[in-house]
Amino acid sequence: MREKQKRRRNASSSLPALAENLTSGSPTELAGLSMAGTEAGAWGRLLLRPRIVLFGDSITEFSFQENGWGASLAHRLARKCDVLNRGLSGYNTRWAKIVLPRLIHKDSSTENTVAVTIFFGANDSALKDVNPKQHVPLDEYADNLKSMIQYLKSVDIAEDKIILVTPPPLHETAWEKECIAKGEKLNRLNATTGEYAKACVKTARYCGTEVIDLWTLMQTKSQDFSRYLADGLHLSGEGHNFLANQLWSVLERKTLALPLLLPYWRDVDHLHPEDSLLERPT
């Protein structure tokens, strides 16, 4: 028993020193540290948490603000998996497909990927003659979505783990006020955004992925969708909550079987916590 306790203390105390010294030292010293790390690592395996990646434009980037839809999902999935925000304000699918391989690539983390959301279209659908920088033609938009789905499949993220999200509807009166305040003309139309939403849904069905048709859902029964939007384009608090609930209806199924990370605190052996908290190699 004493020897077992001594080994616990030695393993625990070696970890901080190992982390500090791995950044410097001679090859001989590093070899010794590697062996020490192996011995210390025998007390527990590295925890590779499942993850959900949110990839999109500003509506995704802003999703981790207070009461944001991404933050809501992260809260619901605490102790089950990580929710990663990879939102890029102002981006369209033309730029997104270029950077996607830099954000998600084949490694141990892709094996633990539960879902990836692809949420673009609000910028692609900008009017070409007013906002040519962000505008992407409709056919190219659909092709870019297909390209990103194909890339994710190539790094072992299957189509059943991919969720496309259409752009929300555009409230033209509110958004025009935002444009005028910047000295610009109205650069988007709801009808045009709707065409991109339809292309997104069609692409999802063609590729076999999940899809959240936000543009249609927010306008069901001709309801006043302005309450879902803060400025005519980006989501309000109610809009964030609406999207979080729509996504949760899909993600709950995908995460239901995930176990809680690490034991409940009442189940930890307080006399020998290592026995409860460190997985032993088999």
C-alpha positions in Angstrom: 0.0 0.0 0.0 2.8 2.4 0.9 4.6 1.7 -2.4 1.3 2.3 -4.3 0.8 5.7 -2.6 4.5 6.6 -3.3 4.0 5.8 -7.0 0.9 8.0 -7.1 2.8 10.9 -5.6 5.7 10.5 -7.9 3.6 10.3 -11.0 1.5 13.4 -10.1 4.6 15.5 -9.1 6.4 14.6 -12.4 3.7 16.1 -14.7 4.2 19.8 -14.0 8.0 19.4 -14.4 7.6 17.5 -17.6 5.3 20.2 -19.1 7.8 22.9 -18.2 10.9 21.2 -19.4 9.7 19.8 -22.7 10.1 23.2 -24.2 13.9 23.2 -23.6 16.8 20.9 -22.9 19.4 18.7 -24.7 18.4 15.6 -26.7 19.6 13.5 -23.7 17.5 15.4 -21.3 14.5 15.3 -23.6 14.9 11.5 -23.9 14.9 11.2 -20.2 11.8 13.4 -20.0 10.1 11.3 -22.5 10.6 8.2 -20.4 9.3 10.1 -17.4 6.3 11.2 -19.4 5.6 7.6 -20.3 5.8 6.5 -16.7 3.5 9.4 -15.6 1.2 8.7 -18.5 0.7 5.2 -17.3 -1.6 6.7 -14.7 -4.2 7.9 -17.2 -5.0 8.2 -20.9 -5.3 11.6 -22.6 -9.0 12.7 -22.6 -10.1 13.3 -26.2 -13.5 14.9 -25.8 -16.1 14.6 -28.5 -16.7 17.9 -30.3 -19.2 19.8 -32.4 -17.8 22.4 -34.8 -19.9 25.5 -35.8 -18.6 26.8 -39.1 -20.2 29.9 -40.7 -20.3 33.7 -41.0 -21.0 36.4 -38.5 -24.2 34.8 -37.3 -22.0 31.9 -36.2 -19.2 34.1 -34.9 -21.7 36.0 -32.7 -23.3 32.8 -31.5 -21.2 32.7 -28.3 -22.4 36.1 -27.1 -24.6 36.2 -24.0 -27.6 34.0 -24.7 -26.3 33.2 -28.1 -27.3 30.0 -29.9 -23.8 28.5 -29.8 -23.4 29.3 -26.1 -26.8 27.7 -25.5 -25.7 24.5 -27.2 -22.4 24.5 -25.3 -24.3 24.8 -22.0 -26.7 21.9 -22.9 -23.7 19.7 -23.8 -21.4 20.6 -20.8 -19.6 17.5 -19.5 -20.5 15.7 -22.8 -18.6 17.4 -25.6 -16.9 20.6 -26.7 -18.7 23.1 -28.9 -16.2 25.0 -31.1 -16.9 28.3 -32.7 -15.4 28.7 -36.1 -17.5 31.6 -37.3 -15.9 34.2 -39.6 -17.7 37.5 -39.9 -18.3 38.7 -43.5 -17.2 35.4 -45.1 -19.0 33.7 -48.0 -18.8 30.1 -49.3 -16.1 31.0 -51.8 -13.8 32.0 -49.0 -15.1 29.4 -46.6 -14.2 26.4 -48.8 -10.6 27.8 -49.0 -10.1 28.0 -45.3 -12.0 24.9 -44.2 -9.0 22.6 -44.5 -7.0 24.9 -42.3 -9.7 24.7 -39.6 -10.7 21.0 -39.8 -8.2 18.4 -41.0 -7.7 14.7 -40.5 -6.3 13.9 -37.1 -7.5 12.3 -33.8 -10.0 15.1 -33.3 -12.0 14.3 -36.5 -12.6 10.8 -35.1 -14.3 12.4 -32.1 -16.4 14.9 -34.2 -20.1 14.5 -33.5 -21.3 17.1 -35.9 -20.3 20.1 -38.1 -22.7 22.9 -38.9 -22.2 24.8 -42.2 -24.1 28.0 -42.0 -23.5 30.4 -44.9 -25.6 32.3 -47.4 -26.3 35.7 -45.8 -23.3 37.2 -47.5 -23.3 35.1 -50.7 -26.8 36.4 -51.4 -25.7 40.1 -51.3 -26.7 41.9 -54.4 -23.9 41.8 -57.0 -24.3 45.3 -58.3 -24.3 46.8 -54.8 -22.0 44.5 -52.9 -19.8 42.6 -55.4 -17.1 41.7 -52.8 -19.3 39.4 -50.8 -21.7 38.3 -53.6 -21.4 34.7 -54.8 -23.6 33.5 -57.7 -26.3 31.1 -56.8 -24.9 28.1 -58.7 -21.5 28.7 -57.3 -22.9 28.9 -53.8 -24.5 25.4 -54.2 -21.2 24.0 -55.7 -19.2 25.5 -52.8 -21.5 23.8 -50.2 -21.1 20.5 -52.1 -17.3 21.0 -52.1 -17.2 21.6 -48.4 -19.3 18.5 -47.7 -17.1 16.4 -50.0 -14.0 17.7 -48.1 -15.4 16.8 -44.7 -16.2 13.3 -46.0 -12.6 13.0 -47.2 -11.4 13.6 -43.6 -13.8 10.9 -42.3 -16.7 13.2 -41.2 -19.6 11.5 -42.8 -22.6 13.2 -44.3 -24.8 12.1 -41.3 -22.6 14.3 -39.1 -23.0 17.4 -41.3 -25.8 19.9 -40.7 -26.4 22.7 -43.3 -28.2 25.8 -42.1 -29.9 28.2 -44.5 -29.6 32.0 -44.1 -32.4 33.5 -42.0 -34.9 35.8 -43.8 -33.9 39.4 -44.3 -36.1 42.2 -42.9 -35.4 44.8 -45.6 -36.7 47.9 -43.8 -34.6 47.3 -40.8 -31.5 46.3 -42.8 -31.9 49.3 -45.1 -31.6 51.6 -42.1 -28.3 49.9 -41.2 -27.0 50.4 -44.7 -28.0 54.0 -44.9 -26.3 54.7 -41.5 -23.1 53.5 -43.2 -23.7 55.6 -46.3 -24.7 52.6 -48.4 -27.7 51.4 -50.4 -29.8 48.4 -49.4 -27.5 45.5 -50.5 -29.8 42.5 -49.8 -33.3 41.4 -50.6 -35.4 38.8 -48.8 -36.6 37.1 -52.0 -33.0 36.7 -53.1 -32.0 35.3 -49.8 -34.8 32.8 -50.2 -33.4 31.5 -53.4 -30.1 30.8 -51.6 -32.0 29.1 -48.8 -33.8 26.9 -51.4 -30.4 26.0 -53.0 -29.0 25.1 -49.5 -31.9 22.8 -48.8 -31.6 21.2 -52.3 -27.9 20.6 -51.7 -28.5 19.0 -48.4 -31.0 16.6 -49.9 -28.7 15.8 -52.8 -25.7 15.1 -50.5 -27.7 13.3 -47.8 -26.9 15.8 -44.9 -29.2 17.2 -42.3 -30.6 20.7 -42.9 -32.2 23.5 -40.9 -34.3 25.7 -43.2 -34.1 28.8 -41.1 -35.5 31.0 -43.8 -38.7 29.0 -44.1 -39.1 28.1 -40.4 -39.0 31.8 -39.3 -41.7 32.7 -41.8 -44.1 29.9 -41.2 -47.8 30.9 -41.4 -46.7 34.4 -42.5 -45.6 35.3 -39.0 -43.8 38.5 -38.2 -40.2 37.3 -38.4 -38.7 40.7 -37.5 -38.6 39.7 -33.8 -36.0 37.1 -34.7 -33.6 39.7 -36.1 -31.7 42.4 -34.2 -30.9 44.6 -37.3 -32.8 43.0 -40.1 -29.9 40.5 -40.8 -28.3 39.2 -37.6 -30.2 37.3 -34.9 -31.9 38.9 -31.9 -32.1 37.2 -28.6 -35.3 35.5 -29.7 -33.7 34.5 -32.9 -30.7 32.9 -31.1 -33.1 30.9 -28.9 -35.2 29.8 -32.0 -32.1 28.5 -33.8 -30.7 26.9 -30.7 -33.9 24.9 -30.3 -34.0 23.9 -34.0 -30.4 22.6 -33.8 -31.0 20.9 -30.5 -33.8 18.8 -32.1 -31.1 17.4 -34.3 -28.1 17.4 -32.0 -29.9 15.8 -29.1 -30.2 12.6 -31.1 -26.6 12.7 -32.0 -25.3 13.3 -28.4 -27.8 11.2 -26.4 -25.5 8.2 -26.0 -22.5 10.3 -25.1 -21.4 9.6 -21.5 -20.7 12.4 -19.0 -17.0 13.4 -18.9 -15.4 11.9 -15.8 -17.2 10.6 -12.7 -19.9 12.4 -10.7 -18.1 14.0 -7.7 -19.9 11.8 -5.2 -18.5 8.8 -6.9 -14.9 9.8 -6.6 -12.8 7.9 -4.0 -11.6 10.9 -2.0 -8.8 8.8 -0.3 -7.5 7.6 -3.6 -8.9 9.9 -6.3 -6.5 8.6 -9.0 -8.3 5.3 -8.9 -11.5 7.1 -9.9 -10.2 9.8 -12.2 -7.4 8.1 -14.2 -8.2 5.4 -16.8 -5.7 2.5 -16.5 -4.2 1.2 -19.7 -5.4 -2.3 -20.6 
